[in-house]
Amino acid sequence: MALLEVESLVKRYGTETLALDQVSFTMEAGEFAAIIGRSGAGKSTLLRCINRLIDISSGELRFDGVSVPGLRGTALRRHRTQIGMIFQHYNLVNRLSVIENVLHGRLGYKGLVQGVFGIYSEEEKREAVRIIESLGLGEQIYKRCDQLSGGQKQRVGIARALIQQPKLLLCDEPIASLDPNAAKIIMDTLREINREMGITVLVNLHQVDVALRYADRIIGVKGGTIVYDGTPDRLSSEQIHQIYGSEAGDLILDLSEQHYAA
């Protein structure tokens, strides 16, 4: 059974905007897939539908055999604990420390009182420290997050997702705000999590070269519709043109230059 099954998914905003149009795909456990496409293609909307940050308009979405659109209350919270979300702009509480932000990943497991007062077990605190140290942030553990670099903030976001013990990581443009060195660290970290921990990864990327380098599977989206779904080696320049339109020329030139440089 597939971990994630998306069938004929449609998302409308009001009556005018069709953000996703009949999107269908499945993901097996352990895959590393990248969604590529222009800004506004529907990449972020798709991720937010998967973890129900927004409701879908029609279609079906099943996660680990459970139909997602109808989930409410406790069942919806349980669904979200299984899916870690990593955001482009980190989504951290800057005035709080690294470990406090990471422990927020356990809120989905808490009752109202525990959540409001931030009551965590010693086991949860030890696990938070372990994850933080494994991501190279041991020296920053008690620093406020507004004192960190962008790359460090993104690693805090990854740690917060990992402490949920998720089956799937959704990464929404995780390197868009980072310099090349920090971006490489983040992508290397995601690949290591996928390969060593067996966690399925679905990442939105604008950078085609990064998607080709790291992903086992590419999903190309244009105008809310999937126009390519396959392995990186089969993604042709014509298909890049189809996905990116007028932007494709520069992307293909960049890929050619990297190929010859290699």
N, C-alpha and C positions, 0 to 999 in steps of 0.2 A: 504493500500500500504506500502511495506517495505521501510525503510529509505535508506538502502544500498542493492543493488543486484549485485552480481558478478557472471558472467556466462562464463564458459569455458575460463577463463583468462590465457593467455600465455605471459610470458616475456622471451625473449632471449637477451643475450648480445653477439653480433656478431653471428657467425654461430656455435660456439662450445658450449657455455654455455647456458643451459636451466635452468633458475632460478625458473620459475613457470610453472607448466604443468597442464592445464585444471582445474584450481581452480574455484570452484563454491560454493557459500553460500549466504545467505541473513541475514540481521540484522533488527530487528524491533526497532522502536524508544524506548529508555529507557533501552535497554539491557546493560549488563556489561559482555563482553566476553574477554577471554584471549587466545592468540595464543601461544602455547608452541612448542618447538622443539630445536634441536641442533643448534649451530652456523653454519650458512651457509645453513640452511634449506629453506630459502626464506621468513622468517618472515618480515624482514625490507623491502625487495623488495616489498612485498605485500602492506604494508602501504604506501610506496612511489608511488605505482601505484594508490591507492585510491585517494590521493590528487594531483595526476598528477605532483609530483616532477620528476617522470620519466614517459615516455610513455609506454603503453602496446604494445605488439607485435600483439596480436589478442585476440578476445573475446569481451565481453561486460561488462560494468560497469556502473550502474545507481545509482545516488545519488538523493534522494528526487524526483524521477521520471524523472530526466534529464540524458541523455546519456553523460558520461564524456569523452570518448576518443577523440571526435571531437571538444571539447571546445578550443577556442582560445581567445586571447585578453581580453576584458572586461568580457566576459562570464566565462573565466577561472579564472580570479581574483575573480569574484563573488562566484564561486564554492569554492575557497580556503578560503574565509572569513567564510564559513559555517563549516569549518573543522579545529579545532585547533590541532597543532602538538607539541608534547612534546618529546624531544630528550634525548638520553642517556647522551650526553656530553653537555647538556643545550642549546648550540647554542646562547649564550648571547654575547653582546658586553661588554667586561669586563671593558673597560675604562669609560663606561657610568653608570649612577646611576640606582637604581632599578626602579624608576618610569619611567625613559627614556626608559629602556628596555621593560617595560610593555606596554607603549604607542606605541611601535613598532608594537604591535598587531593590531593597527588601520590602518596601512599603506595600507592594501588592500582596504580600503574605501576612500583613498585619491587620488586626482589628482596629476600630476607630480610635480607641484610647491609646493603644501602642503607637499608632501612626502619628497622632497629634503630638504626643510627647516624645517621640523618637526613642522608643524603648526597644533596644536590640539585645539579643543574647550574647554571652561571651563567645560562643561558637561563631556567631555571625561577625563579631568584631575581629576574631582571629582570621576568619576567611577573608574579610576585607583587607586586612594587613597583608595576607599572603598574596592576594591578587595584585594589590598595589605594588608590592615589591617585585612580583614577577614581570610587571610592565615597566620596571626601571624607575619607579617613582618613590622608592623608599625614603629618600631624603626630603621629599616634599609632603609626606603623609599628613603633617599638621599645619601646612601652609594654607592660607586662604587661596581660593581658586583664582581670585583676581590678581594674584602675584605670579601666576604661571604663564608660560609661553603658550601659543596656540597649539603646538604639537603636544605639549604636556596636558593641556585641557582636554584634547581629544582622547588621550590615553586614559584620563579620568573617566570620560564618557564610556570608553570601552570597559573599564573596570566596573563601572556602575551596571552595565549591561550583563557582564559575566557573573556578577554576584547573584543575579536572578536565577542562575543555572538554566539558561535558555536552550531550546532546541534549534532556534533560528535567530540569526542576527540580521536585522534590517539596517542598512547603512545609507543614509541620505546625503549624498555628496560629501563624504567625510573628509576629503582632502581639498575641497574647493577654496578654503580660506588659508591654506598652508603653503609654506615655501617648499621647494622640491625635496630638500633633505628631510623635513618633517613629514612630508607626504609619503616618502619612501618608507619611513619608520612605521607609519600607520598601516600602509598596505602590507608590509612584511608581517606586521603583528596580526592583521586579519587573516592572512594566509596561514600563519603558524597556528592560530586558533582553529581554523578549519581543518588543517591536516593533523594536528596533534590531539585536539580535543574532540574532533569529529562533529563540530557544530556547523550546521548549514549556514551559508552566508549569501545574502542577496544585497548587492551594493549598487547604488546609482552613481554613475560616473559621466562626466562630460568629456573626459580625456580618453579618446579611443586607444591611444598607445598604452595607457595604464590598464585599461580593460583587457587588451590583448595579452599583456604581460602576465597578469595575475589570474584571470578568470578561466575556468574550464568551459564556460558556456557564455555566450553573448546573446542578449535579448535586445533587439533594436526597436525603438518606439518612435513613431512619428504621428503627430496629430491624435494621440490617444489610442493608436492602433499598433499592434505588433507587426512589424514588417520584416523582421529577421529573428530567427531563433535557431542557433546552431553553435558549432565549435568555432573558436577564434580563427583557425587556419582556413576556414571556408568563407570567411567574411571578405568579400571582394570590394574593389574600389567602386564598382557600380552600386553595390549595396550601401556603401558608406554615403554615396551621392543620394540614394533614395532616403536614407535616414536623416541626413544633415542638410540637404538642399544646397544653397549657395555657400554654406560654410564648409562644404566637403573638400573643396580644392585645397585649402590651407591644411586641413587635417591629413589628407593623402600625401601632400608634400612633406609634412613633418614625419609621417611614417616612412616615406621613402628615404629621407635623409638619415633617419635612425637606422634603417636597414643597411645602408651603405657604410655608415659609421661603424656599425657592428662588424 
